[in-house]
Amino acid sequence: MLFIEYPKCTTCQKAKKYLDNNNAKYEDRHIVENNPTKKELTEWIKKYNIEIKKLFNTSGMKYRELSLKEKLPNMTDIEKIDLLASDGMLVKRPLLITDDKIVIGFKEKEYDNILN
């Protein structure tokens, strides 16, 4: 499993604690130091049939600063992916990625399903 997080994010901290308490084996990745690439994002969107908008951290300061609520509807998918790949703070977190599933944000029931 790949766990992509921002260590200062309280939701990420809860998710990581949950994984650790359940003895999950995962690769930990800092979303700002090692942001998802265009290639990764494109693969995940296709493989897991994700609506690109769901990958945006809509509650983040960067999202608001860039007025993305207004801009996203007029952007192409390629432009959205380029934007997400440009700054980890734009990506909703944490991301938990397995061979057959991706969980965007921390949803304990979905984590349960993956670990059991």
Backbone torsions as a table, in degrees:
resi	resn	phi	psi	omega
1	MET	NA	147.6	174.9
2	LEU	-113.2	126.5	179.1
3	PHE	-115.4	113.4	-178.9
4	ILE	-106.5	124.4	-172.5
5	GLU	-143.7	165.8	168.0
6	TYR	-114.9	110.8	-171.1
7	PRO	-55.0	-26.3	-179.6
8	LYS	-83.4	-9.6	-178.8
9	CYS	-76.5	124.1	-177.2
10	THR	-66.1	-34.1	177.3
11	THR	-66.0	-40.4	177.2
12	CYS	-63.6	-39.9	179.1
13	GLN	-62.4	-42.3	178.3
14	LYS	-62.9	-44.2	-178.9
15	ALA	-64.1	-42.8	-179.6
16	LYS	-65.2	-42.0	178.2
17	LYS	-61.4	-41.8	178.0
18	TYR	-59.9	-47.8	179.5
19	LEU	-60.7	-45.8	-179.2
20	ASP	-64.9	-42.3	179.1
21	ASN	-64.0	-24.0	179.3
22	ASN	-101.2	14.9	177.5
23	ASN	52.5	36.9	179.1
24	ALA	-75.4	142.1	174.7
25	LYS	-97.9	124.9	-177.5
26	TYR	-152.7	157.5	172.4
27	GLU	-93.6	126.1	-178.4
28	ASP	-96.5	133.7	-177.8
29	ARG	-137.6	128.8	178.7
30	HIS	-78.3	120.3	-172.1
31	ILE	-67.3	-24.9	-180.0
32	VAL	-87.6	-41.9	-179.4
33	GLU	-72.3	-28.6	-178.0
34	ASN	-140.3	70.5	-176.6
35	ASN	-62.8	144.7	173.7
36	PRO	-55.5	136.6	-178.4
37	THR	-84.0	167.1	175.8
38	LYS	-57.2	-43.0	-178.8
39	LYS	-61.9	-47.6	179.8
40	GLU	-61.5	-48.9	-178.6
41	LEU	-58.1	-45.7	180.0
42	THR	-61.3	-43.9	178.8
43	GLU	-62.2	-46.0	-178.3
44	TRP	-63.8	-42.3	-179.1
45	ILE	-59.9	-44.3	-179.4
46	LYS	-72.8	-49.4	-174.3
47	LYS	-63.5	-40.4	-175.1
48	TYR	-104.2	5.7	178.3
49	ASN	52.4	55.5	-177.2
50	ILE	-95.1	137.6	170.4
51	GLU	-74.7	123.8	-173.5
52	ILE	-53.4	-38.8	-177.6
53	LYS	-56.3	-31.7	-178.7
54	LYS	-67.0	-18.0	179.8
55	LEU	-83.5	-10.3	-179.4
56	PHE	-83.6	137.1	175.5
57	ASN	-81.5	84.2	-173.2
58	THR	-69.0	-14.5	179.1
59	SER	-97.8	2.2	-178.3
60	GLY	-81.0	153.7	178.9
61	MET	-61.4	-41.0	-177.8
62	LYS	-61.5	-40.2	178.8
63	TYR	-59.6	-45.2	-180.0
64	ARG	-70.2	-42.3	-179.8
65	GLU	-57.1	-39.0	-177.7
66	LEU	-87.0	3.1	-179.1
67	SER	51.9	44.0	-174.6
68	LEU	-70.5	-23.4	177.2
69	LYS	-57.9	-39.0	-179.7
70	GLU	-82.4	-34.1	-172.9
71	LYS	-83.0	-35.3	-174.2
72	LEU	-55.6	-42.8	-178.3
73	PRO	-58.8	-23.7	-177.7
74	ASN	-99.7	2.7	-178.5
75	MET	-95.4	150.5	174.8
76	THR	-78.0	164.5	177.2
77	ASP	-59.9	-39.9	179.6
78	ILE	-62.9	-42.3	178.1
79	GLU	-63.3	-39.6	179.4
80	LYS	-64.8	-44.7	179.2
81	ILE	-64.1	-42.9	177.0
82	ASP	-57.9	-42.8	-179.5
83	LEU	-65.0	-46.7	178.2
84	LEU	-59.8	-39.8	-178.2
85	ALA	-73.9	-14.1	-176.3
86	SER	-83.0	-20.5	-174.7
87	ASP	-158.6	116.6	-178.9
88	GLY	-59.9	-25.2	-179.2
89	MET	-71.1	-12.5	176.9
90	LEU	-85.2	-14.5	-175.0
91	VAL	-91.6	131.5	176.9
92	LYS	-64.1	141.5	-176.3
93	ARG	-141.7	162.7	-5.4
94	PRO	-74.6	165.7	172.6
95	LEU	-116.4	129.8	174.3
96	LEU	-117.5	119.3	-172.9
97	ILE	-122.8	126.6	175.4
98	THR	-118.9	-176.7	179.0
99	ASP	-62.2	-30.0	-174.2
100	ASP	-126.1	8.1	-177.5
101	LYS	-155.0	152.4	171.4
102	ILE	-131.4	136.3	175.2
103	VAL	-117.0	122.2	179.8
104	ILE	-100.8	119.0	-173.4
105	GLY	87.2	-178.1	179.3
106	PHE	-107.3	113.4	176.9
107	LYS	-125.8	105.1	-171.8
108	GLU	-54.9	-42.1	-179.9
109	LYS	-61.7	-39.8	179.2
110	GLU	-69.2	-36.7	175.3
111	TYR	-63.8	-42.3	176.8
112	ASP	-55.4	-47.7	-178.4
113	ASN	-60.8	-36.6	-179.9
114	ILE	-72.0	-40.6	-175.3
115	LEU	-80.0	-19.7	-177.0
116	ASN	-105.1	NA	NA
